[in-house]
Amino acid sequence: MGSGNSKPTEHVFYGSETPTDSTREKTLELHIQSRVESELQRLQQRESQILNDLEEKLTAEDKKHGSAEKNPGREKVQAELDALRQRLNGIPKVHELDKDVEKARDDVIKCLRSHDRTPLDCHREVDEFKAQTRRLERQFVVRTVGRDFPAGH
């Protein structure tokens, strides 16, 4: 019976504390929300101002250069196309694989397909493919640098 009296007292004690904490949390939450909202408004105003400034600058540039830039002539378009073609021709093209590398690659693929449950059985084919790619790398280095690189690398 003594414990029955203490439970309502504890309940009332905790009950009186909880609203104070929740009130503080609500007040803090409202304060944070108002600050976030004011910051968002400030950022939106700043963004609007920046957009307006950019639009004014673009309008001024358009007026400065006139309408000739908006409607380029046939010659100007052709010149731009020629410049683009020259840039495209300057880009290195993908070369076809060496026949030995192609064969080694195909051998690896065939082996892996036939030994799909035991891919480690294809170590000979993989080693051959690695050897062929090393050979191609060496050729590339010799072509690019003009000399071979050490065997350990």
C-alpha positions in Angstrom: 0.0 0.0 0.0 2.9 2.3 0.6 4.1 1.8 -2.9 0.7 2.7 -4.3 1.1 6.2 -2.9 4.6 6.7 -4.3 3.6 5.8 -7.9 1.2 8.8 -8.3 3.8 11.0 -6.8 6.5 9.9 -9.2 4.0 10.2 -12.1 3.1 13.7 -11.1 6.8 14.5 -10.7 7.7 13.3 -14.1 4.6 14.7 -15.6 5.5 18.2 -14.4 9.0 18.0 -15.8 8.0 16.7 -19.3 5.9 19.7 -20.3 8.8 22.0 -19.4 11.2 20.1 -21.6 8.8 19.7 -24.4 8.0 23.4 -24.2 11.7 24.2 -24.5 12.1 21.9 -27.4 9.1 23.4 -29.2 10.4 26.9 -28.6 13.8 25.9 -29.8 12.3 24.2 -32.9 10.2 27.3 -33.7 13.3 29.5 -33.3 15.3 27.3 -35.7 12.5 27.1 -38.2 12.2 30.9 -38.2 16.0 31.3 -38.7 16.0 28.8 -41.5 13.0 30.5 -43.2 14.6 33.9 -42.9 17.9 32.6 -44.4 16.0 31.0 -47.3 14.3 34.2 -48.0 17.6 36.1 -47.9 19.1 33.5 -50.3 16.1 33.7 -52.7 16.4 37.5 -52.7 20.1 37.3 -53.4 19.5 34.8 -56.2 16.8 37.0 -57.8 19.2 39.9 -57.7 22.0 37.9 -59.3 19.6 36.7 -62.1 18.4 40.3 -62.7 22.0 41.5 -62.9 22.9 38.8 -65.4 19.9 39.5 -67.5 20.8 43.1 -67.6 24.4 42.3 -68.6 23.2 40.0 -71.4 20.8 42.5 -72.7 23.5 45.2 -72.7 25.9 42.8 -74.5 23.2 42.0 -77.1 22.6 45.7 -77.7 26.3 46.3 -77.9 27.0 43.6 -80.5 23.8 44.1 -82.5 21.8 41.5 -84.3 24.6 40.3 -86.5 25.8 37.9 -83.8 22.3 36.4 -83.4 22.1 35.5 -87.1 25.6 34.5 -88.2 26.2 34.3 -91.9 26.7 31.2 -94.0 30.4 31.9 -94.2 30.8 32.1 -90.4 28.9 28.8 -89.8 31.0 27.1 -92.5 34.2 28.4 -90.9 33.1 27.0 -87.5 32.3 23.7 -89.0 35.7 23.5 -90.7 37.3 24.3 -87.3 35.4 21.5 -85.7 36.3 19.1 -88.4 40.0 19.9 -87.9 39.7 19.4 -84.2 38.0 16.0 -84.8 40.8 14.9 -87.2 43.3 15.8 -84.5 41.8 13.4 -82.0 43.7 10.1 -81.8 41.7 7.2 -83.2 41.4 3.8 -81.7 43.6 1.3 -83.4 42.7 -2.3 -84.1 44.2 -4.9 -81.8 47.2 -6.8 -82.9 46.4 -10.3 -84.2 48.3 -12.1 -81.5 46.6 -10.1 -78.8 43.2 -10.7 -80.4 43.9 -14.4 -80.5 45.1 -14.5 -76.9 42.0 -12.6 -75.8 39.7 -15.0 -77.7 41.5 -17.9 -76.2 40.9 -16.6 -72.7 37.2 -16.0 -73.5 36.7 -19.5 -74.9 38.5 -21.0 -71.9 36.5 -19.1 -69.4 33.2 -20.0 -71.1 34.1 -23.7 -71.2 35.4 -23.7 -67.6 32.8 -21.4 -66.1 32.9 -23.3 -62.8 36.7 -23.6 -62.6 38.2 -20.3 -64.1 41.6 -21.0 -62.5 42.0 -23.7 -65.2 42.6 -20.9 -67.7 45.8 -19.7 -66.2 47.9 -20.6 -69.3 45.6 -18.6 -71.6 45.6 -15.6 -69.1 49.4 -15.7 -68.9 49.6 -15.7 -72.7 47.2 -12.7 -72.9 49.3 -10.8 -70.3 52.5 -11.5 -72.2 50.9 -10.2 -75.4 49.6 -7.1 -73.7 53.1 -6.5 -72.2 54.5 -6.8 -75.7 52.0 -4.2 -77.0 52.8 -1.9 -74.0 56.5 -2.1 -74.8 55.9 -1.3 -78.5 53.8 1.7 -77.4 56.5 3.0 -75.1 59.2 2.6 -77.7 57.0 4.4 -80.3 56.1 7.2 -77.8 59.3 7.7 -75.9 61.8 6.4 -78.4 63.3 3.9 -76.1 62.4 0.7 -74.2 61.6 0.7 -70.4 63.4 -1.6 -68.0 62.2 -5.2 -67.8 61.2 -5.0 -64.1 58.5 -2.4 -64.7 
